[in-house]
């Protein structure tokens, strides 16, 4: 039974949490958490890499010891060090640290004083008012814990898109190998490319005696068969994800794909168009009376309803139905439009490869340019750049550009926004860069007003160009910090600043709603990966997904332009 990346990442996160509860070295704790992020979002299966004999030590945030642990988990399904720690510290305490507002000290206090060992224990204690009586907690903290528990239950019901993609890829390949199966498609929120996915909706075009239902039940990740019939089945995977499979006829494939892809509001809106014509639309087709008049393809159904075909990413009932009727849907940005990546890190700070190796990797992908954005000194990573180190890096990039063909290396830095709104390095140094990518990396607990003012003051600096990961969220790890995003959009437009769509699977920030907000506000974006290794450069497609969901065209995204036009567009007037 293959071990998925998400399962390995969960073990590393659990180990990091329990080590922190024990008071272990903070660098050791961070190493496991960084490894978990790498494994969770990695575009290739760790099991496949181990099977092929790949050197895992070359992956970002993975040293020799961690590489060995990954191999052990892949081969045995166990992590012995985690089992050793769980013999001393209750393993379920790790789950408590996923609740917003609970760090290791508070979790330890809850365990020592109230014997809280699980999320269920925590909810009972919070709702009964016992937590507020503890020193350093109080009623307000207790209410925050209750809100955090509610949010946790919502988050646990959904799977980050890259994890869902790994599962879907395995399941599609398994089903396609079944005799009589002609086509397998994943619909639902997965096809709409939402940043998190609920269930996996699988549509299968197959012959009557294909045996696809038996094939689904024999998938080695199935934990429970909830229901199974001739044309429908529901199973639960060991990850907790639910899979709903439906066998559809070729004549109905388009109608079924449309029905099971669209959000509920989108489907209601287009069914209303059918009703207005006295027709009926369902997963079997579009009917005039008993006669099917469309259903083989989605375009056929939409066309009969007087609409242009709607890209799956837009099917959320956010104006796309009316736009499709008027043939005014945007021509969405595509991955092949992107000319270069504007946010990556090298071994100068916390990346894995040198500047030259990252640039050559980007050139192999067909990029025209790559921006180097190593951290400035305030960020707590080894060797953050001070003014002298950054100036030396600028000189090194100039020399590299003279001898590395096929790509332009752009001079930049991920500059920290300090709590007072100033930037981490002086302007006379930052002016030597092609542009800056500026970010909030600490002080997440500021009030909405103070956080907003902090970032707007930073934008006032003419050396500020791009706001990186604008809400600071880490999916399943950290909620967005409190900030007035509409005000930031207005401030960015007025000052000529740009928003980043950070494509790293742990961030996807801006998300789809933020992308739509930027587009409507007239604010341009860049889609970047925050890459720490050459393999991370492949994350870009996840950012493109969010931009497409936000109705963005290639014109809205600055790194669809050539290098000269890009520099011109980023220049503050």
Steps between C-alpha positions, in 0.01 A plus 500: 500500500674822386552780752388842376691824549225636723536206739876551529446873553244432773750282686770769479259772617389283791861432594589869484205591721582238764866599501397861560278390788801326650705818469736368231745719310292748291719441194421129517127573527513737202691242296218246531234759420693626197545142383126441540423801277746379237362146493134607510529728199760309300382430144635143498420207730759427768418131456583523129823687573609241755408221260712653225800549729487882482720702735245652738775706659476732198144603588448837673510482882596130489838406645653155525321412825159606371560323169559180697181550697297550182640177363410320823142628490462403133635150562335425837219753547653588839709778650682346800607832654138616507395176671775552757384854581135394512598260776589808708256764372136422407491508120163674485651812656640569154143546374443777755778709346297522180244709691563870435634676807646191668876478512712238679500676838123530514448145378737378772310702762167357384644150525665550839215691667184360339632168363387598149636247254280537190295745293185353656638560853584857400152576369335360814726707725450818296120476478472424872702812590789320666776647282436863592595425861857403407776759557579686177183392318177683586158521337619664178761229440240233571269647236787513251568132567135414430513699174827327411343159560209588271740616231708184543200277437427689176862477383524129578212429266698615196825393336758741352493485120851353453420214740169435328684501168739226613208282609302574184796418276543157664129424489457606136792281394352206696157536342630561148677162515161327535382316190206672335571844647526759224547823695539619862453865600519668840229764536379707799706758685813317382424587138408854604851511654394626839791533743345226715284209388211324672409169337645359179226467236605242241314462171570184301392423144500120479331201345227307682732221609807704583532387862593855601308478829701198609811681383418800724434280803838328452695829499748448783421834667131424549419481871125455478241440229208724592276397211535316170257445214521435129567863405581678826734437788634691800813402688710653776877499461738450789587871476136580587414623151172383350489385138171500309515306174236504228494304176350710221407430140695676226185676381463660846865562580495877442184553704637287785834682494323836509266388780771354723756775436300816565443643845142469620420871430643474146295189426182661632561804278538298180210268585290813531592589140373159392176540697442841336493313167275230648788253475653274766872478580650226714804271503356293216461785252296800390145392413212651306222283633636146483742574216865557587617804303852530649728311736795343319731796573491798733530742209191346346296554818622855559448583131140379503440727800635799305829516686870477431679209664597602854848397622465273806693744724227764454198285585423662835204726407709816524373657179623236257150396384405849386846552347470171310158601365653824370815323371708719729689246706865595557777316315657352810874496561666167422820342628666537161452879521749528787845619391684475833486455876539806721549342844762235571767433761852362473763347725606853595227480768253211527485355147672182379676608179735773390378794293651352185340158548158652569532718189600209279208294634262785415653531153434129437135567577497760225495806726644825370589633847530399863505728802724427799326595825714390792380618839630811671658486844193543722341168401605221732671282239867415491703769338237759408655765276624824649584798280855386419396144416220621274732736314745215445216282372399774256856507363500119471176508303643759261796269433273198453282685250808547283562124467164321553316487169130474436373668816526831683563481876315785669635667812252509786455404864218397731516805724341484841234755594583601855230563757523877459450469122862564406694262276780283632778653290580863415369655181848570360557123492152405373535742207766268353236229452279455196205493741412388853265232630392611847334283766368478855678218683429580865257705708201303369296582810463874430148635479337531158553877505865486609591224256338689214676825590831313534481371143370827355791689660736251337330560165568872541868423449580540127729196527199278572377310192327167577313390813584132553239252634272792593293334775775288657296181515646150509235247401415273797771670708424869540193709430541829307604788720237766558529756221267723298569350157276742306695791653828335403372458145402866485837602644687280253313647203561858616873440556566278199576190708434139400351202685653153495308180437730268691466159333668295772249230600532596866392857422295561182489862610332702349222245478228509235292765678807719546581463130149610403525792741831609343359473148190700588715763676731538199803360686746288302647181642798273448472122539809359670598176670708603804726220378778369724619241247476431127210257553301773677487696174234253386257634760414790272191325360329513841531880498367513146198299623421766761548784250263330255241457776541874558410575133853616419630530145860503381476880495430502876818300574826691456731200462329409175706782347852510366775619731509860374123543519501338844759741638311793353172384655661457845665841496342743749413831336 
